């Protein structure tokens, strides 16, 4: 079992430029959670972008994010939260302030890129990145980098499941991990919750997609270890949800990723 804290990254809402302030509501009304309001605003912006988006260059971060929106995938429970232009420095981002800087400078070579942050029940537990490289060699470099980094975790196998190909090549891994509850008001009140962390990455023409999801664990720890039959069943069931989402994304990005 690995115990790692969530890395909290400050990401501005590039879509609307709006600040969402908490407002008072009459006692007879139920306040709408801030996460829900943000997600609704982002979804509305993505819908507006979708009406005019075509494979013609240039691509804006909001337009690319349209291709990544889960919709009815992931049981329809995950909703967009914010969009970030990862071709530019990201305020508060670790390891140098730009995408990919924790693993070297490969992120600086992209021509177009966006991160769509996803909410599950108002918790920030997922994101998906779309990267467009003009140079196909950079796509291969990104793939090899992820293969190397993910393979370095000896107790977390890469590509444990056999499924139809995503893109031209793909990688996946999944493992249980404990993360710090984001709702705690102070570090002393923080609780550790267990999630099934899932990563999928695939290359399609000039495009590279990285999906990171964390599903709240449903099966408790067993005396037989982390990978009891119940846990193995849960892992594959949730992986299939993520895989179907990745397939939908692959279909949607292909006209854009394969635009030379």
N, C-alpha and C positions, 0 to 999 in steps of 0.2 A: 504494500500500500504506500502510495506516495502522498505526502501532505504538502501542498504548495499554496501560498496565498494568491488570490486573484490580483493581477496587475491592473490597477485602475488607470486608464488612459483618458485624459481630458480631450474630448473631441467636440468641436463646435458644430452646430447645425448649419451646414453650408447651403442647404436647400432654400430655407425661407429667410434666414437672417433674423429670425424672431427670438426673443427671450421669453420663456414661459415662466411667469411669476405666479406664485400661489395666491389665489383670491379667496375672499370669504364667500360663503354660500349660506343661504337661509337654512335654519335648523331642520326644515322639512326635506331638504335635498341632500343627496349623498355626494360628497366631493369626488371628482373624477381624478384618479391617480395621475401624477405628472407624467409617468411613463406612458400611460394610455393616451394622454393628450398629445405628447410628442409623436407617438407612433401614428396617431390619426393624421397629424399635420404632414408627416413624411409620406404616408400612403397617398394623401391627396395630391402632393407634389409629384410623386412618381406617376400617378395616373395621368396628370396633365402632361408630363414629359412623354409618356407612351404614345399619346395621340399624334405627335409630330416626329417621332424618332425613326430614322432610316439608317441603313448601313453606310451612308456617305460620311466621310471625314469632315470636320473633326468631331470627336466624341467628348461630351462633357461628363463629369462624374455622375451627375444626376441621371443622364441618359443611360449610362452603363449600368447604373443601379437598377434601372427598370428590368434589365435582363436577369437580375439576381433575386428579385422579390419572391418570397416563398408562395404567396397566394394560398391555394388549397393544399400545397405540399406540407410536409411535417405536421400532418393532422390539422392544418389550418390554425395551429396554436401560436406559431412564431410570427411576429409582425415586425416591420422595419422600425428602426429607432432614429438613425442618423446616417448621413452620407459624408464621406471624407474624400477629398482629392489627394490621393497618395503620390501624385507627381510633385507635390509641394511639401516643404517641411511641415510637420504636424506639431502644434504647440503641446508641450508636455509629454511627447512621445519619448520612450526610453532610447538609450544608446545612440544619441546624436540627433534625434529630432526628425528623422525622415524614415519612410517605410523601408524595411529590410536592413536597417543599419545595425541591428543586433547580430546579424549574420554576415556582415561585410557590406560592400557597397552595391550589391546586385540590384537593389531597389531603385537606384538612381538611373539605371539604364532604360527604364520603361518610358514609353511615349504617352500612353494613356493608362489611367488606373483609378480604381475606386474601391472603397471599403463600405459595405452596407452592414451596419450594426443591427443585430436582431434581439428582440425581447421575447421572453417566454414568461407569461404571467407577470409582466411588469419587472422581471429581473433580467439583467443584461448577461446572457449566458451564451451568446453566439455571435459570429460574424462571418462574412464571406468577402473575399477579395477577388477582383478581376484585374488582370494586368495585361497590357498589350505592348509587345516588343516589335519594333520594326525588324530587328535582326533576329532571325530564327535561332541563331547560336545562343542567344540570351535565354530563350525558352528552354533549351536543353540544359543550359547552365543552372537555371532555376530548379528544374526537375532533379538534376544530379545533387544539388545542394540539399533539397528536402530529403532525398533518399539517404544521403549521408547523415544528416542530422537526426532524422527519425530512426535510422538503424543504430544509432549510438546508444539508444536505450535498450540494453540487452534483454531486459525482462518484459519489454513491450514489442511483440512481433509486428513487423510491417507486412501488409497484405495477407491477413489471416483468412479472408474469405474469397471464394471464387465467384465472380460475377461477370456479366458482359462488360466489355471494354468501355471505359469512359475516355473521351477524347482519343488521342493517339497513344497515350500511355497515362497510367494513373497509379496513385499510391493511397493507402489508407492504413489507419491504426486506431485502436480504441483501448481504453483502460479506465478503471475506477480510480478516483482521486478525491480527496477531501479539500474543500475550498472554504474560505472564510465567508460567512454570511454577510452580504452587503447591507442588510437592513439595520445592523447594530449601530447605535448612536455613539458608542465609545468602544475603544479596543477591548476594554475589560468586559464588555457585554457581548462581545463577538462570539458567535457559535460556529462550529464547524459542521458543514453539511456535505454529504457524499453525492457525487455526480458521476455519470458515465461520460467521460471526455472522448470526443470522436473527431478525428481529423481526416479530411479527404483532400487530395490535390491532384489535378490533372492538367495535361497540356493539349491544346487544340489549335493547330496552325500557329498564329502569332500570339495566341492567348494562353494565359496560365491562370488557373482558378484555385484558390485555397479556401476550404470550408472548415470552420472550427465550431463545434456545437458541444454543449454540455447538458445532458438530460439528467434531471433529478433521479437518483437511484430508487428503484421500487423494491428490490429484493434486499433484505438485511444481510449483514455479514454472517457467514456461516462458520461453524466450527471446522468445517471441511476446507476452509480457505476461501479466498476471494473468487474462485472460479468453480463454484458449485454448479450442478446441472441447472438450477434455477437462474443463476447468474448468467450462465452461458446462453440460455434461452432468451433472457432479457437483452443481452448484448446483441444477439443476431437480429432480434425483432426491431430494436431501435436502429441498428445499422441499416436495415432495409428501408426504414423511413428516410434516413439521411441519403442513402444511395439513390432512391427514387427522386428526391429533390435534386441531387447532383445531376442525374440524367436529364431532368427538365432544364436545368441551367445549361448543360452542354448543348442541348438542342437550340436554346435561345441565343447563345453567344456565337454559334458557328458562323452565321453570315457576317458577323462583325470581326470575330477573331481570324477568319479566313479571308478578310479583305486586305489584299497586299498594299 
